[in-house]
Amino acid sequence: MANKKGHSARRVCKTVVKVGTITTGTLFAVYMLNLDQKLLSWAYSRVNEMFDRKEVDVMF
């Protein structure tokens, strides 16, 4: 019974370490390649294209 508990705890620790390592590596790659700003830049340009085509009701 005690051996099964140790094995289960070891498996949970390995899973936590694996998930933490993958998450840290992914966030590091996003940070180093500036992918978040590239994605936002692409999204802003698409939104601006949509709103530039709309007719304006109020003229200043």
Sequence and secondary structure as in RCSB ss.txt:
>XXXX:A:sequence
MANKKGHSARRVCKTVVKVGTITTGTLFAVYMLNLDQKLLSWAYSRVNEMFDRKEVDVMF
>XXXX:A:secstr
 HHHHHHHHHHHHHHHHHHHHHHHHHHHHHHHHTHHHHHHHHHHHHHHHHHHHS  S   
